[in-house]
Amino acid sequence: MTTIYMLWHVHETAPHQEDEKFIGAYSSEDKAKEAIARLKTQLGAKDHPDDFQIHPCTLDATGWPEGFITIAESFRSM
C-alpha cells in the first residue's frame, strides 16, 4: 500500500464554520512537516500557524465505504 500525506490549513472562522485550504500532497510526513515550516510565516497562515493538519491517505483505497452524511445533516441528528 502506498500512503501519501495530505496537508491542510484549517481554522475556525465562526462557530461551526471553518476556513479550509488544501495545501498539497506529500510522499512522506517529514516532507509535509517541511512544507509547514516554510508556510507558517506566510500570508494566510501566519495568523494561525498551529492550524495545519496532516492526513495520511492510502492510495487506491475507498474512503467512507459505508456512505456519509453532510455536516448539516450531522447537526440535525443531534
MODELLER restraints for C-alpha pairs under 7 A, 6 or more apart:
rsr = mdl.restraints
at = mdl.atoms
rsr.add(forms.Gaussian(group=physical.xy_distance, feature=features.Distance(at['CA:1:A'], at['CA:58:A']), mean=6.66, stdev=0.5))
rsr.add(forms.Gaussian(group=physical.xy_distance, feature=features.Distance(at['CA:2:A'], at['CA:58:A']), mean=5.72, stdev=0.5))
rsr.add(forms.Gaussian(group=physical.xy_distance, feature=features.Distance(at['CA:2:A'], at['CA:59:A']), mean=5.62, stdev=0.5))
rsr.add(forms.Gaussian(group=physical.xy_distance, feature=features.Distance(at['CA:3:A'], at['CA:56:A']), mean=6.36, stdev=0.5))
rsr.add(forms.Gaussian(group=physical.xy_distance, feature=features.Distance(at['CA:3:A'], at['CA:57:A']), mean=5.42, stdev=0.5))
rsr.add(forms.Gaussian(group=physical.xy_distance, feature=features.Distance(at['CA:3:A'], at['CA:58:A']), mean=4.38, stdev=0.5))
rsr.add(forms.Gaussian(group=physical.xy_distance, feature=features.Distance(at['CA:3:A'], at['CA:59:A']), mean=6.00, stdev=0.5))
rsr.add(forms.Gaussian(group=physical.xy_distance, feature=features.Distance(at['CA:4:A'], at['CA:25:A']), mean=6.32, stdev=0.5))
rsr.add(forms.Gaussian(group=physical.xy_distance, feature=features.Distance(at['CA:4:A'], at['CA:26:A']), mean=5.65, stdev=0.5))
rsr.add(forms.Gaussian(group=physical.xy_distance, feature=features.Distance(at['CA:4:A'], at['CA:27:A']), mean=5.09, stdev=0.5))
rsr.add(forms.Gaussian(group=physical.xy_distance, feature=features.Distance(at['CA:4:A'], at['CA:28:A']), mean=6.48, stdev=0.5))
rsr.add(forms.Gaussian(group=physical.xy_distance, feature=features.Distance(at['CA:4:A'], at['CA:56:A']), mean=5.74, stdev=0.5))
rsr.add(forms.Gaussian(group=physical.xy_distance, feature=features.Distance(at['CA:4:A'], at['CA:57:A']), mean=5.33, stdev=0.5))
rsr.add(forms.Gaussian(group=physical.xy_distance, feature=features.Distance(at['CA:4:A'], at['CA:58:A']), mean=6.42, stdev=0.5))
rsr.add(forms.Gaussian(group=physical.xy_distance, feature=features.Distance(at['CA:5:A'], at['CA:25:A']), mean=5.46, stdev=0.5))
rsr.add(forms.Gaussian(group=physical.xy_distance, feature=features.Distance(at['CA:5:A'], at['CA:26:A']), mean=4.99, stdev=0.5))
rsr.add(forms.Gaussian(group=physical.xy_distance, feature=features.Distance(at['CA:5:A'], at['CA:27:A']), mean=6.28, stdev=0.5))
rsr.add(forms.Gaussian(group=physical.xy_distance, feature=features.Distance(at['CA:5:A'], at['CA:28:A']), mean=6.10, stdev=0.5))
rsr.add(forms.Gaussian(group=physical.xy_distance, feature=features.Distance(at['CA:5:A'], at['CA:29:A']), mean=5.90, stdev=0.5))
rsr.add(forms.Gaussian(group=physical.xy_distance, feature=features.Distance(at['CA:5:A'], at['CA:32:A']), mean=6.69, stdev=0.5))
rsr.add(forms.Gaussian(group=physical.xy_distance, feature=features.Distance(at['CA:5:A'], at['CA:54:A']), mean=6.16, stdev=0.5))
rsr.add(forms.Gaussian(group=physical.xy_distance, feature=features.Distance(at['CA:5:A'], at['CA:55:A']), mean=5.56, stdev=0.5))
rsr.add(forms.Gaussian(group=physical.xy_distance, feature=features.Distance(at['CA:5:A'], at['CA:56:A']), mean=4.41, stdev=0.5))
rsr.add(forms.Gaussian(group=physical.xy_distance, feature=features.Distance(at['CA:5:A'], at['CA:57:A']), mean=6.10, stdev=0.5))
rsr.add(forms.Gaussian(group=physical.xy_distance, feature=features.Distance(at['CA:6:A'], at['CA:24:A']), mean=5.88, stdev=0.5))
rsr.add(forms.Gaussian(group=physical.xy_distance, feature=features.Distance(at['CA:6:A'], at['CA:25:A']), mean=4.38, stdev=0.5))
rsr.add(forms.Gaussian(group=physical.xy_distance, feature=features.Distance(at['CA:6:A'], at['CA:26:A']), mean=6.34, stdev=0.5))
rsr.add(forms.Gaussian(group=physical.xy_distance, feature=features.Distance(at['CA:6:A'], at['CA:54:A']), mean=5.62, stdev=0.5))
rsr.add(forms.Gaussian(group=physical.xy_distance, feature=features.Distance(at['CA:6:A'], at['CA:55:A']), mean=5.07, stdev=0.5))
rsr.add(forms.Gaussian(group=physical.xy_distance, feature=features.Distance(at['CA:6:A'], at['CA:56:A']), mean=6.12, stdev=0.5))
rsr.add(forms.Gaussian(group=physical.xy_distance, feature=features.Distance(at['CA:6:A'], at['CA:57:A']), mean=6.97, stdev=0.5))
rsr.add(forms.Gaussian(group=physical.xy_distance, feature=features.Distance(at['CA:7:A'], at['CA:22:A']), mean=6.28, stdev=0.5))
rsr.add(forms.Gaussian(group=physical.xy_distance, feature=features.Distance(at['CA:7:A'], at['CA:23:A']), mean=5.33, stdev=0.5))
rsr.add(forms.Gaussian(group=physical.xy_distance, feature=features.Distance(at['CA:7:A'], at['CA:24:A']), mean=5.40, stdev=0.5))
rsr.add(forms.Gaussian(group=physical.xy_distance, feature=features.Distance(at['CA:7:A'], at['CA:25:A']), mean=6.14, stdev=0.5))
rsr.add(forms.Gaussian(group=physical.xy_distance, feature=features.Distance(at['CA:7:A'], at['CA:32:A']), mean=6.38, stdev=0.5))
rsr.add(forms.Gaussian(group=physical.xy_distance, feature=features.Distance(at['CA:7:A'], at['CA:53:A']), mean=5.79, stdev=0.5))
rsr.add(forms.Gaussian(group=physical.xy_distance, feature=features.Distance(at['CA:7:A'], at['CA:54:A']), mean=4.69, stdev=0.5))
rsr.add(forms.Gaussian(group=physical.xy_distance, feature=features.Distance(at['CA:7:A'], at['CA:55:A']), mean=6.47, stdev=0.5))
rsr.add(forms.Gaussian(group=physical.xy_distance, feature=features.Distance(at['CA:8:A'], at['CA:20:A']), mean=6.88, stdev=0.5))
rsr.add(forms.Gaussian(group=physical.xy_distance, feature=features.Distance(at['CA:8:A'], at['CA:21:A']), mean=5.57, stdev=0.5))
rsr.add(forms.Gaussian(group=physical.xy_distance, feature=features.Distance(at['CA:8:A'], at['CA:22:A']), mean=4.57, stdev=0.5))
rsr.add(forms.Gaussian(group=physical.xy_distance, feature=features.Distance(at['CA:8:A'], at['CA:23:A']), mean=5.31, stdev=0.5))
rsr.add(forms.Gaussian(group=physical.xy_distance, feature=features.Distance(at['CA:8:A'], at['CA:52:A']), mean=5.66, stdev=0.5))
rsr.add(forms.Gaussian(group=physical.xy_distance, feature=features.Distance(at['CA:8:A'], at['CA:53:A']), mean=5.11, stdev=0.5))
rsr.add(forms.Gaussian(group=physical.xy_distance, feature=features.Distance(at['CA:8:A'], at['CA:54:A']), mean=6.43, stdev=0.5))
rsr.add(forms.Gaussian(group=physical.xy_distance, feature=features.Distance(at['CA:9:A'], at['CA:20:A']), mean=5.83, stdev=0.5))
rsr.add(forms.Gaussian(group=physical.xy_distance, feature=features.Distance(at['CA:9:A'], at['CA:21:A']), mean=5.15, stdev=0.5))
rsr.add(forms.Gaussian(group=physical.xy_distance, feature=features.Distance(at['CA:9:A'], at['CA:22:A']), mean=6.59, stdev=0.5))
rsr.add(forms.Gaussian(group=physical.xy_distance, feature=features.Distance(at['CA:9:A'], at['CA:23:A']), mean=6.95, stdev=0.5))
rsr.add(forms.Gaussian(group=physical.xy_distance, feature=features.Distance(at['CA:9:A'], at['CA:51:A']), mean=5.66, stdev=0.5))
rsr.add(forms.Gaussian(group=physical.xy_distance, feature=features.Distance(at['CA:9:A'], at['CA:52:A']), mean=4.36, stdev=0.5))
rsr.add(forms.Gaussian(group=physical.xy_distance, feature=features.Distance(at['CA:9:A'], at['CA:53:A']), mean=6.11, stdev=0.5))
rsr.add(forms.Gaussian(group=physical.xy_distance, feature=features.Distance(at['CA:10:A'], at['CA:18:A']), mean=6.48, stdev=0.5))
rsr.add(forms.Gaussian(group=physical.xy_distance, feature=features.Distance(at['CA:10:A'], at['CA:19:A']), mean=5.61, stdev=0.5))
rsr.add(forms.Gaussian(group=physical.xy_distance, feature=features.Distance(at['CA:10:A'], at['CA:20:A']), mean=4.46, stdev=0.5))
rsr.add(forms.Gaussian(group=physical.xy_distance, feature=features.Distance(at['CA:10:A'], at['CA:21:A']), mean=6.38, stdev=0.5))
rsr.add(forms.Gaussian(group=physical.xy_distance, feature=features.Distance(at['CA:10:A'], at['CA:51:A']), mean=5.56, stdev=0.5))
rsr.add(forms.Gaussian(group=physical.xy_distance, feature=features.Distance(at['CA:10:A'], at['CA:52:A']), mean=6.28, stdev=0.5))
rsr.add(forms.Gaussian(group=physical.xy_distance, feature=features.Distance(at['CA:11:A'], at['CA:18:A']), mean=5.45, stdev=0.5))
rsr.add(forms.Gaussian(group=physical.xy_distance, feature=features.Distance(at['CA:11:A'], at['CA:19:A']), mean=5.50, stdev=0.5))
rsr.add(forms.Gaussian(group=physical.xy_distance, feature=features.Distance(at['CA:11:A'], at['CA:20:A']), mean=6.80, stdev=0.5))
rsr.add(forms.Gaussian(group=physical.xy_distance, feature=features.Distance(at['CA:11:A'], at['CA:51:A']), mean=5.87, stdev=0.5))
rsr.add(forms.Gaussian(group=physical.xy_distance, feature=features.Distance(at['CA:12:A'], at['CA:18:A']), mean=4.21, stdev=0.5))
rsr.add(forms.Gaussian(group=physical.xy_distance, feature=features.Distance(at['CA:12:A'], at['CA:19:A']), mean=6.25, stdev=0.5))
rsr.add(forms.Gaussian(group=physical.xy_distance, feature=features.Distance(at['CA:13:A'], at['CA:19:A']), mean=6.39, stdev=0.5))
rsr.add(forms.Gaussian(group=physical.xy_distance, feature=features.Distance(at['CA:26:A'], at['CA:32:A']), mean=5.74, stdev=0.5))
rsr.add(forms.Gaussian(group=physical.xy_distance, feature=features.Distance(at['CA:39:A'], at['CA:45:A']), mean=6.81, stdev=0.5))
rsr.add(forms.Gaussian(group=physical.xy_distance, feature=features.Distance(at['CA:40:A'], at['CA:46:A']), mean=5.27, stdev=0.5))
rsr.add(forms.Gaussian(group=physical.xy_distance, feature=features.Distance(at['CA:40:A'], at['CA:49:A']), mean=4.88, stdev=0.5))
